[in-house]
Amino acid sequence: MKKTIRSIISVLLILSVIFTCLALPAGAAEPNKAEEPNTYGSYYEKIYNEGYTPLSTEKALATLGKVNDAFECILGIRIINDEKIKTTVTGCISDMFDEIKETSNGIIDCRLITDSLPQTNGLAKKITKLFSLDPAKVSKTFKDKADEYYKQGNSAMGSIFLFFGAYMHIYEEFTLYSEPNKNNPNIQDVLFKITYEDGTSEIFHPGIKYNTETGILYSSGGKGIMGVGFDYDANNQTLYASVNAWQREYGFMLFYDILCYTTNLLDFTTKRIKFTYDDKEWMFQIWKGRYFVVPGVETGIYTRPIGSKGTFYNCASDDEMLVMSVELYHGEKQLVKREPELHWWITGFKISDKAYLPESLTVKGTIEMRDEEMAVLFVAAAEKEGIEASRDGVLVSYEWDNGLPFQIGDYFKK
């Protein structure tokens, strides 16, 4: 029993190391020793005015390596396989990887991430060997089942069985590349090729497309790249939420912000603008801060029936969406600019070589309200929250240039 308890404590300690090391604190900067501030106040002032260098991909991977060593030392196992998957990236995706690395001054190194993917097919090899199975036949069984689910409209289960079909075939190499779309020369289709241990290969069409005219990398399904809810503007190097992002199905509640904030992978501050209109409780929530290693901004629209209890709101329906724009600044430097768009959750996360304290960022935005009554209600509610707001007919403009750290109690303010 004592041995079990010691093992559990060891695992918890290691996990705490992971979250501590991979967290991206405001003190992640590495200033010149000769110019390094010698008091908390002067250090805070420096990073408030200049921003700071967040944890780089290289250092994050090095930390994971040390965590792996710690697991081996304490528990006798390595949780991450040292053997890497052979991965090749070409075409427009390769160009984006290079541009992201250059813009972020090496902070975000996508190619290093793909080159560091651990080989995970050991279990598949053991299963097929133990039960004398033919990997190709096992793979076909899974893929046939995946096709059944896709025909039924169950894409989630279809994707799961498709993944296991590829996994049980025992993959050896991944290749990510692009080729011109047959129907539109301005569109590049992104393809994914898997080469298996038996020498065969298979090409997958994940539905990712790149528009060479607009610079937008997007999903043909409208739910974001690979269904994660976000598309990418390569020209402006900005990640942003798609209208039909999966997050829309789950509404919003206090728990979401708490979960994100307590991991320390996000460092944000937020404001909620609440009022009653058209027999509904409306909430416009604004966020600004650091999202993993990049600065970002969000404005979301949420509604619920009058008299609802708790913190849960529904994401705005198609009928409730409004035309919104948003910009994010650090001082005079514009970090994010999202043009007016009919949306329920307008966002922008900018590739950068700096991260910034949330309170040092300024959000500017516009929202085209349904009518002047709604515009008047928004302006009054925004000013009550310390946000400068004005209107020109139904078009409201707002600006929020400061903010205290995340406060749970704010969620319960009426």
Contacts in CASP RR format, 6 or more apart in sequence:
PFRMAT RR
TARGET T0000
AUTHOR 0000-0000-0000
METHOD contacts of the structure
MODEL  1
MKKTIRSIISVLLILSVIFTCLALPAGAAEPNKAEEPNTYGSYYEKIYNE
GYTPLSTEKALATLGKVNDAFECILGIRIINDEKIKTTVTGCISDMFDEI
KETSNGIIDCRLITDSLPQTNGLAKKITKLFSLDPAKVSKTFKDKADEYY
KQGNSAMGSIFLFFGAYMHIYEEFTLYSEPNKNNPNIQDVLFKITYEDGT
SEIFHPGIKYNTETGILYSSGGKGIMGVGFDYDANNQTLYASVNAWQREY
GFMLFYDILCYTTNLLDFTTKRIKFTYDDKEWMFQIWKGRYFVVPGVETG
IYTRPIGSKGTFYNCASDDEMLVMSVELYHGEKQLVKREPELHWWITGFK
ISDKAYLPESLTVKGTIEMRDEEMAVLFVAAAEKEGIEASRDGVLVSYEW
DNGLPFQIGDYFKK
7 75 0 8 1.000
10 74 0 8 1.000
10 75 0 8 1.000
11 75 0 8 1.000
14 67 0 8 1.000
14 70 0 8 1.000
14 71 0 8 1.000
14 74 0 8 1.000
17 67 0 8 1.000
17 70 0 8 1.000
18 63 0 8 1.000
18 64 0 8 1.000
18 67 0 8 1.000
19 263 0 8 1.000
19 264 0 8 1.000
21 63 0 8 1.000
21 66 0 8 1.000
21 67 0 8 1.000
22 55 0 8 1.000
22 60 0 8 1.000
22 63 0 8 1.000
22 64 0 8 1.000
22 265 0 8 1.000
23 263 0 8 1.000
23 264 0 8 1.000
23 265 0 8 1.000
24 54 0 8 1.000
24 55 0 8 1.000
24 264 0 8 1.000
24 265 0 8 1.000
24 267 0 8 1.000
24 290 0 8 1.000
24 292 0 8 1.000
24 293 0 8 1.000
24 355 0 8 1.000
25 264 0 8 1.000
26 47 0 8 1.000
26 52 0 8 1.000
26 267 0 8 1.000
26 357 0 8 1.000
27 47 0 8 1.000
27 52 0 8 1.000
28 52 0 8 1.000
28 53 0 8 1.000
28 54 0 8 1.000
28 55 0 8 1.000
28 355 0 8 1.000
29 47 0 8 1.000
29 51 0 8 1.000
29 52 0 8 1.000
29 53 0 8 1.000
30 53 0 8 1.000
31 37 0 8 1.000
31 46 0 8 1.000
36 43 0 8 1.000
37 43 0 8 1.000
37 45 0 8 1.000
37 46 0 8 1.000
47 357 0 8 1.000
48 357 0 8 1.000
48 359 0 8 1.000
48 360 0 8 1.000
49 360 0 8 1.000
50 354 0 8 1.000
51 330 0 8 1.000
51 354 0 8 1.000
51 355 0 8 1.000
51 356 0 8 1.000
51 357 0 8 1.000
51 360 0 8 1.000
52 354 0 8 1.000
52 355 0 8 1.000
52 356 0 8 1.000
53 107 0 8 1.000
53 353 0 8 1.000
53 354 0 8 1.000
53 355 0 8 1.000
54 107 0 8 1.000
54 290 0 8 1.000
54 292 0 8 1.000
54 293 0 8 1.000
54 354 0 8 1.000
54 355 0 8 1.000
55 107 0 8 1.000
55 293 0 8 1.000
56 106 0 8 1.000
56 107 0 8 1.000
56 108 0 8 1.000
56 109 0 8 1.000
56 293 0 8 1.000
57 106 0 8 1.000
57 107 0 8 1.000
57 108 0 8 1.000
57 109 0 8 1.000
57 110 0 8 1.000
57 112 0 8 1.000
57 113 0 8 1.000
58 106 0 8 1.000
58 109 0 8 1.000
58 112 0 8 1.000
61 112 0 8 1.000
61 113 0 8 1.000
61 116 0 8 1.000
64 80 0 8 1.000
65 80 0 8 1.000
67 79 0 8 1.000
68 78 0 8 1.000
68 79 0 8 1.000
68 80 0 8 1.000
68 82 0 8 1.000
71 77 0 8 1.000
71 78 0 8 1.000
71 79 0 8 1.000
72 78 0 8 1.000
80 118 0 8 1.000
81 118 0 8 1.000
81 119 0 8 1.000
81 120 0 8 1.000
81 122 0 8 1.000
82 118 0 8 1.000
83 118 0 8 1.000
83 119 0 8 1.000
84 115 0 8 1.000
84 116 0 8 1.000
84 117 0 8 1.000
84 118 0 8 1.000
84 119 0 8 1.000
85 117 0 8 1.000
85 118 0 8 1.000
85 119 0 8 1.000
85 120 0 8 1.000
85 171 0 8 1.000
85 173 0 8 1.000
85 174 0 8 1.000
86 172 0 8 1.000
86 173 0 8 1.000
86 174 0 8 1.000
87 114 0 8 1.000
87 115 0 8 1.000
87 117 0 8 1.000
87 173 0 8 1.000
87 174 0 8 1.000
87 175 0 8 1.000
87 176 0 8 1.000
88 173 0 8 1.000
88 174 0 8 1.000
88 175 0 8 1.000
88 176 0 8 1.000
88 177 0 8 1.000
89 97 0 8 1.000
89 111 0 8 1.000
89 114 0 8 1.000
89 175 0 8 1.000
89 176 0 8 1.000
89 177 0 8 1.000
90 175 0 8 1.000
90 176 0 8 1.000
90 177 0 8 1.000
90 178 0 8 1.000
91 177 0 8 1.000
91 178 0 8 1.000
91 188 0 8 1.000
92 178 0 8 1.000
92 188 0 8 1.000
92 190 0 8 1.000
92 210 0 8 1.000
92 212 0 8 1.000
92 217 0 8 1.000
93 176 0 8 1.000
93 177 0 8 1.000
93 178 0 8 1.000
93 190 0 8 1.000
93 210 0 8 1.000
94 111 0 8 1.000
96 110 0 8 1.000
96 217 0 8 1.000
96 232 0 8 1.000
96 234 0 8 1.000
97 110 0 8 1.000
97 111 0 8 1.000
98 111 0 8 1.000
99 234 0 8 1.000
99 237 0 8 1.000
100 108 0 8 1.000
100 110 0 8 1.000
100 237 0 8 1.000
100 351 0 8 1.000
101 108 0 8 1.000
101 109 0 8 1.000
101 110 0 8 1.000
101 111 0 8 1.000
103 237 0 8 1.000
103 351 0 8 1.000
103 352 0 8 1.000
103 353 0 8 1.000
104 293 0 8 1.000
104 351 0 8 1.000
104 352 0 8 1.000
104 353 0 8 1.000
105 353 0 8 1.000
106 353 0 8 1.000
107 293 0 8 1.000
107 353 0 8 1.000
108 293 0 8 1.000
108 294 0 8 1.000
108 351 0 8 1.000
114 174 0 8 1.000
114 176 0 8 1.000
117 174 0 8 1.000
120 167 0 8 1.000
121 167 0 8 1.000
121 170 0 8 1.000
121 171 0 8 1.000
121 197 0 8 1.000
124 135 0 8 1.000
124 167 0 8 1.000
124 168 0 8 1.000
124 169 0 8 1.000
124 170 0 8 1.000
125 170 0 8 1.000
127 133 0 8 1.000
127 168 0 8 1.000
128 134 0 8 1.000
128 135 0 8 1.000
128 138 0 8 1.000
128 168 0 8 1.000
128 170 0 8 1.000
135 168 0 8 1.000
135 169 0 8 1.000
135 170 0 8 1.000
135 196 0 8 1.000
135 197 0 8 1.000
135 198 0 8 1.000
136 169 0 8 1.000
136 196 0 8 1.000
136 198 0 8 1.000
136 200 0 8 1.000
138 165 0 8 1.000
138 168 0 8 1.000
138 169 0 8 1.000
139 165 0 8 1.000
139 166 0 8 1.000
139 168 0 8 1.000
139 169 0 8 1.000
141 165 0 8 1.000
142 161 0 8 1.000
142 162 0 8 1.000
142 164 0 8 1.000
142 165 0 8 1.000
142 168 0 8 1.000
143 161 0 8 1.000
143 162 0 8 1.000
143 165 0 8 1.000
145 158 0 8 1.000
145 161 0 8 1.000
146 157 0 8 1.000
146 158 0 8 1.000
146 159 0 8 1.000
146 160 0 8 1.000
146 161 0 8 1.000
146 162 0 8 1.000
146 165 0 8 1.000
147 158 0 8 1.000
149 155 0 8 1.000
149 157 0 8 1.000
149 158 0 8 1.000
149 161 0 8 1.000
150 158 0 8 1.000
166 194 0 8 1.000
166 202 0 8 1.000
166 204 0 8 1.000
169 194 0 8 1.000
169 196 0 8 1.000
169 197 0 8 1.000
169 198 0 8 1.000
169 200 0 8 1.000
169 202 0 8 1.000
170 196 0 8 1.000
170 197 0 8 1.000
170 198 0 8 1.000
171 194 0 8 1.000
171 195 0 8 1.000
171 196 0 8 1.000
171 197 0 8 1.000
172 195 0 8 1.000
172 196 0 8 1.000
172 197 0 8 1.000
172 199 0 8 1.000
173 194 0 8 1.000
173 195 0 8 1.000
174 192 0 8 1.000
174 193 0 8 1.000
174 194 0 8 1.000
174 195 0 8 1.000
175 192 0 8 1.000
175 193 0 8 1.000
175 194 0 8 1.000
175 195 0 8 1.000
176 190 0 8 1.000
176 191 0 8 1.000
176 192 0 8 1.000
176 193 0 8 1.000
177 190 0 8 1.000
177 191 0 8 1.000
177 193 0 8 1.000
178 188 0 8 1.000
178 189 0 8 1.000
178 190 0 8 1.000
178 191 0 8 1.000
178 210 0 8 1.000
179 188 0 8 1.000
179 189 0 8 1.000
179 191 0 8 1.000
180 187 0 8 1.000
180 188 0 8 1.000
180 189 0 8 1.000
181 187 0 8 1.000
181 188 0 8 1.000
181 189 0 8 1.000
181 209 0 8 1.000
186 211 0 8 1.000
186 212 0 8 1.000
186 213 0 8 1.000
187 209 0 8 1.000
187 210 0 8 1.000
187 211 0 8 1.000
187 212 0 8 1.000
188 209 0 8 1.000
188 210 0 8 1.000
188 212 0 8 1.000
189 205 0 8 1.000
189 207 0 8 1.000
189 208 0 8 1.000
189 209 0 8 1.000
190 206 0 8 1.000
190 207 0 8 1.000
190 208 0 8 1.000
190 209 0 8 1.000
190 210 0 8 1.000
190 217 0 8 1.000
191 203 0 8 1.000
191 204 0 8 1.000
191 205 0 8 1.000
191 206 0 8 1.000
192 203 0 8 1.000
192 204 0 8 1.000
192 205 0 8 1.000
192 206 0 8 1.000
193 201 0 8 1.000
193 202 0 8 1.000
193 203 0 8 1.000
193 204 0 8 1.000
194 201 0 8 1.000
194 202 0 8 1.000
194 204 0 8 1.000
195 201 0 8 1.000
196 202 0 8 1.000
206 226 0 8 1.000
207 219 0 8 1.000
207 220 0 8 1.000
207 221 0 8 1.000
208 217 0 8 1.000
208 218 0 8 1.000
208 219 0 8 1.000
208 220 0 8 1.000
208 225 0 8 1.000
208 226 0 8 1.000
209 217 0 8 1.000
209 218 0 8 1.000
209 219 0 8 1.000
209 220 0 8 1.000
210 216 0 8 1.000
210 217 0 8 1.000
210 218 0 8 1.000
210 234 0 8 1.000
211 218 0 8 1.000
214 235 0 8 1.000
215 233 0 8 1.000
215 234 0 8 1.000
215 235 0 8 1.000
216 231 0 8 1.000
216 232 0 8 1.000
216 233 0 8 1.000
216 234 0 8 1.000
217 225 0 8 1.000
217 231 0 8 1.000
217 232 0 8 1.000
217 233 0 8 1.000
217 234 0 8 1.000
218 224 0 8 1.000
218 225 0 8 1.000
218 231 0 8 1.000
218 232 0 8 1.000
218 242 0 8 1.000
219 225 0 8 1.000
219 226 0 8 1.000
219 227 0 8 1.000
219 231 0 8 1.000
219 242 0 8 1.000
221 227 0 8 1.000
221 244 0 8 1.000
222 242 0 8 1.000
222 243 0 8 1.000
222 244 0 8 1.000
223 229 0 8 1.000
223 242 0 8 1.000
223 244 0 8 1.000
223 245 0 8 1.000
223 246 0 8 1.000
224 230 0 8 1.000
224 231 0 8 1.000
224 242 0 8 1.000
224 244 0 8 1.000
224 245 0 8 1.000
225 231 0 8 1.000
225 232 0 8 1.000
227 246 0 8 1.000
228 246 0 8 1.000
229 241 0 8 1.000
229 242 0 8 1.000
229 244 0 8 1.000
229 245 0 8 1.000
229 246 0 8 1.000
229 247 0 8 1.000
230 239 0 8 1.000
230 240 0 8 1.000
230 241 0 8 1.000
230 242 0 8 1.000
230 245 0 8 1.000
230 347 0 8 1.000
230 349 0 8 1.000
231 239 0 8 1.000
231 240 0 8 1.000
231 242 0 8 1.000
232 238 0 8 1.000
232 239 0 8 1.000
232 240 0 8 1.000
233 239 0 8 1.000
233 240 0 8 1.000
236 337 0 8 1.000
236 350 0 8 1.000
237 350 0 8 1.000
237 351 0 8 1.000
238 336 0 8 1.000
238 338 0 8 1.000
238 348 0 8 1.000
238 349 0 8 1.000
238 350 0 8 1.000
238 351 0 8 1.000
239 294 0 8 1.000
239 347 0 8 1.000
239 348 0 8 1.000
239 349 0 8 1.000
240 338 0 8 1.000
240 346 0 8 1.000
240 347 0 8 1.000
240 348 0 8 1.000
240 349 0 8 1.000
241 247 0 8 1.000
241 298 0 8 1.000
241 343 0 8 1.000
241 345 0 8 1.000
241 346 0 8 1.000
241 347 0 8 1.000
241 348 0 8 1.000
243 321 0 8 1.000
243 342 0 8 1.000
243 343 0 8 1.000
243 344 0 8 1.000
245 345 0 8 1.000
247 315 0 8 1.000
247 345 0 8 1.000
248 315 0 8 1.000
248 344 0 8 1.000
248 345 0 8 1.000
249 315 0 8 1.000
250 315 0 8 1.000
251 302 0 8 1.000
251 312 0 8 1.000
251 313 0 8 1.000
251 314 0 8 1.000
251 315 0 8 1.000
252 283 0 8 1.000
252 285 0 8 1.000
252 302 0 8 1.000
252 312 0 8 1.000
252 313 0 8 1.000
252 315 0 8 1.000
253 310 0 8 1.000
253 311 0 8 1.000
253 312 0 8 1.000
253 313 0 8 1.000
254 310 0 8 1.000
254 311 0 8 1.000
254 408 0 8 1.000
254 411 0 8 1.000
255 311 0 8 1.000
257 270 0 8 1.000
257 406 0 8 1.000
257 411 0 8 1.000
258 408 0 8 1.000
260 266 0 8 1.000
260 268 0 8 1.000
261 267 0 8 1.000
261 268 0 8 1.000
261 406 0 8 1.000
265 292 0 8 1.000
266 289 0 8 1.000
266 290 0 8 1.000
266 291 0 8 1.000
266 292 0 8 1.000
267 289 0 8 1.000
267 290 0 8 1.000
267 355 0 8 1.000
267 357 0 8 1.000
267 358 0 8 1.000
268 287 0 8 1.000
268 288 0 8 1.000
268 289 0 8 1.000
268 290 0 8 1.000
268 291 0 8 1.000
268 358 0 8 1.000
268 406 0 8 1.000
269 287 0 8 1.000
269 288 0 8 1.000
269 289 0 8 1.000
269 358 0 8 1.000
269 359 0 8 1.000
269 403 0 8 1.000
269 404 0 8 1.000
269 405 0 8 1.000
269 406 0 8 1.000
270 285 0 8 1.000
270 286 0 8 1.000
270 287 0 8 1.000
270 288 0 8 1.000
270 406 0 8 1.000
270 410 0 8 1.000
271 285 0 8 1.000
271 286 0 8 1.000
271 385 0 8 1.000
271 386 0 8 1.000
271 387 0 8 1.000
271 400 0 8 1.000
271 403 0 8 1.000
271 410 0 8 1.000
272 283 0 8 1.000
272 284 0 8 1.000
272 285 0 8 1.000
272 286 0 8 1.000
272 385 0 8 1.000
272 410 0 8 1.000
272 411 0 8 1.000
272 413 0 8 1.000
273 283 0 8 1.000
273 284 0 8 1.000
273 285 0 8 1.000
273 286 0 8 1.000
273 378 0 8 1.000
273 381 0 8 1.000
273 382 0 8 1.000
273 385 0 8 1.000
273 387 0 8 1.000
274 281 0 8 1.000
274 282 0 8 1.000
274 283 0 8 1.000
274 284 0 8 1.000
274 381 0 8 1.000
274 413 0 8 1.000
274 414 0 8 1.000
275 281 0 8 1.000
275 282 0 8 1.000
275 377 0 8 1.000
275 378 0 8 1.000
275 380 0 8 1.000
275 381 0 8 1.000
276 282 0 8 1.000
276 306 0 8 1.000
276 377 0 8 1.000
277 373 0 8 1.000
277 374 0 8 1.000
277 377 0 8 1.000
278 370 0 8 1.000
278 374 0 8 1.000
279 306 0 8 1.000
280 303 0 8 1.000
280 304 0 8 1.000
280 305 0 8 1.000
280 306 0 8 1.000
281 303 0 8 1.000
281 304 0 8 1.000
281 305 0 8 1.000
281 306 0 8 1.000
281 307 0 8 1.000
281 308 0 8 1.000
281 313 0 8 1.000
282 301 0 8 1.000
282 302 0 8 1.000
282 303 0 8 1.000
283 301 0 8 1.000
283 302 0 8 1.000
283 303 0 8 1.000
283 304 0 8 1.000
283 313 0 8 1.000
284 299 0 8 1.000
284 300 0 8 1.000
284 301 0 8 1.000
284 302 0 8 1.000
284 367 0 8 1.000
284 378 0 8 1.000
284 382 0 8 1.000
285 298 0 8 1.000
285 299 0 8 1.000
285 300 0 8 1.000
285 302 0 8 1.000
286 297 0 8 1.000
286 298 0 8 1.000
286 299 0 8 1.000
286 300 0 8 1.000
286 363 0 8 1.000
286 387 0 8 1.000
286 400 0 8 1.000
287 296 0 8 1.000
287 297 0 8 1.000
287 298 0 8 1.000
287 299 0 8 1.000
288 296 0 8 1.000
288 297 0 8 1.000
288 298 0 8 1.000
288 328 0 8 1.000
288 358 0 8 1.000
288 361 0 8 1.000
288 363 0 8 1.000
288 400 0 8 1.000
289 295 0 8 1.000
289 296 0 8 1.000
289 297 0 8 1.000
289 356 0 8 1.000
289 357 0 8 1.000
289 358 0 8 1.000
289 361 0 8 1.000
290 296 0 8 1.000
290 355 0 8 1.000
290 356 0 8 1.000
290 358 0 8 1.000
291 349 0 8 1.000
293 355 0 8 1.000
294 349 0 8 1.000
294 350 0 8 1.000
294 351 0 8 1.000
294 352 0 8 1.000
294 355 0 8 1.000
295 328 0 8 1.000
295 330 0 8 1.000
295 335 0 8 1.000
295 336 0 8 1.000
295 349 0 8 1.000
295 350 0 8 1.000
295 352 0 8 1.000
295 354 0 8 1.000
295 355 0 8 1.000
295 356 0 8 1.000
295 361 0 8 1.000
296 328 0 8 1.000
296 335 0 8 1.000
296 336 0 8 1.000
296 347 0 8 1.000
296 348 0 8 1.000
296 349 0 8 1.000
296 350 0 8 1.000
297 326 0 8 1.000
297 327 0 8 1.000
297 328 0 8 1.000
297 336 0 8 1.000
297 347 0 8 1.000
297 348 0 8 1.000
297 361 0 8 1.000
297 363 0 8 1.000
298 326 0 8 1.000
298 345 0 8 1.000
298 346 0 8 1.000
298 347 0 8 1.000
298 348 0 8 1.000
299 324 0 8 1.000
299 326 0 8 1.000
299 345 0 8 1.000
299 346 0 8 1.000
299 347 0 8 1.000
299 363 0 8 1.000
299 365 0 8 1.000
299 367 0 8 1.000
300 315 0 8 1.000
300 316 0 8 1.000
300 344 0 8 1.000
300 345 0 8 1.000
300 346 0 8 1.000
301 315 0 8 1.000
301 316 0 8 1.000
301 320 0 8 1.000
301 321 0 8 1.000
301 322 0 8 1.000
301 324 0 8 1.000
301 344 0 8 1.000
301 345 0 8 1.000
302 313 0 8 1.000
302 314 0 8 1.000
302 315 0 8 1.000
302 316 0 8 1.000
303 313 0 8 1.000
303 314 0 8 1.000
303 316 0 8 1.000
303 317 0 8 1.000
303 320 0 8 1.000
304 312 0 8 1.000
304 313 0 8 1.000
304 314 0 8 1.000
311 411 0 8 1.000
311 412 0 8 1.000
315 344 0 8 1.000
315 345 0 8 1.000
316 322 0 8 1.000
316 344 0 8 1.000
317 344 0 8 1.000
320 344 0 8 1.000
321 342 0 8 1.000
321 343 0 8 1.000
321 344 0 8 1.000
322 342 0 8 1.000
322 343 0 8 1.000
322 367 0 8 1.000
322 368 0 8 1.000
322 369 0 8 1.000
322 370 0 8 1.000
323 340 0 8 1.000
323 341 0 8 1.000
323 342 0 8 1.000
323 343 0 8 1.000
323 367 0 8 1.000
323 368 0 8 1.000
324 340 0 8 1.000
324 341 0 8 1.000
324 343 0 8 1.000
324 346 0 8 1.000
324 365 0 8 1.000
324 366 0 8 1.000
324 367 0 8 1.000
324 368 0 8 1.000
325 338 0 8 1.000
325 339 0 8 1.000
325 340 0 8 1.000
325 341 0 8 1.000
325 346 0 8 1.000
325 365 0 8 1.000
325 366 0 8 1.000
326 336 0 8 1.000
326 338 0 8 1.000
326 346 0 8 1.000
326 347 0 8 1.000
326 348 0 8 1.000
326 363 0 8 1.000
326 364 0 8 1.000
326 365 0 8 1.000
327 334 0 8 1.000
327 336 0 8 1.000
327 337 0 8 1.000
327 338 0 8 1.000
327 363 0 8 1.000
327 364 0 8 1.000
327 365 0 8 1.000
328 334 0 8 1.000
328 335 0 8 1.000
328 336 0 8 1.000
328 337 0 8 1.000
328 348 0 8 1.000
328 350 0 8 1.000
328 361 0 8 1.000
328 362 0 8 1.000
328 363 0 8 1.000
328 364 0 8 1.000
329 335 0 8 1.000
329 361 0 8 1.000
329 362 0 8 1.000
329 363 0 8 1.000
329 364 0 8 1.000
330 354 0 8 1.000
330 356 0 8 1.000
330 360 0 8 1.000
330 361 0 8 1.000
330 362 0 8 1.000
331 360 0 8 1.000
331 362 0 8 1.000
335 350 0 8 1.000
335 352 0 8 1.000
335 356 0 8 1.000
335 361 0 8 1.000
336 348 0 8 1.000
336 349 0 8 1.000
336 350 0 8 1.000
338 346 0 8 1.000
338 347 0 8 1.000
338 348 0 8 1.000
340 366 0 8 1.000
340 368 0 8 1.000
358 403 0 8 1.000
358 405 0 8 1.000
359 402 0 8 1.000
359 403 0 8 1.000
359 404 0 8 1.000
359 405 0 8 1.000
362 399 0 8 1.000
362 400 0 8 1.000
362 401 0 8 1.000
363 398 0 8 1.000
363 399 0 8 1.000
363 400 0 8 1.000
363 401 0 8 1.000
364 397 0 8 1.000
364 398 0 8 1.000
364 399 0 8 1.000
365 397 0 8 1.000
365 398 0 8 1.000
365 399 0 8 1.000
366 395 0 8 1.000
366 396 0 8 1.000
366 397 0 8 1.000
366 398 0 8 1.000
367 378 0 8 1.000
367 395 0 8 1.000
367 396 0 8 1.000
367 398 0 8 1.000
368 394 0 8 1.000
368 395 0 8 1.000
368 396 0 8 1.000
369 375 0 8 1.000
369 378 0 8 1.000
369 391 0 8 1.000
369 394 0 8 1.000
369 395 0 8 1.000
369 396 0 8 1.000
370 394 0 8 1.000
371 394 0 8 1.000
372 391 0 8 1.000
372 393 0 8 1.000
372 394 0 8 1.000
374 394 0 8 1.000
375 391 0 8 1.000
375 393 0 8 1.000
375 394 0 8 1.000
375 395 0 8 1.000
375 396 0 8 1.000
376 391 0 8 1.000
378 389 0 8 1.000
378 391 0 8 1.000
378 396 0 8 1.000
379 389 0 8 1.000
379 390 0 8 1.000
379 391 0 8 1.000
379 396 0 8 1.000
382 388 0 8 1.000
382 389 0 8 1.000
382 396 0 8 1.000
382 398 0 8 1.000
383 389 0 8 1.000
386 400 0 8 1.000
387 398 0 8 1.000
387 399 0 8 1.000
387 400 0 8 1.000
388 398 0 8 1.000
388 399 0 8 1.000
388 400 0 8 1.000
388 401 0 8 1.000
389 396 0 8 1.000
389 397 0 8 1.000
389 398 0 8 1.000
389 399 0 8 1.000
390 396 0 8 1.000
390 397 0 8 1.000
391 397 0 8 1.000
END
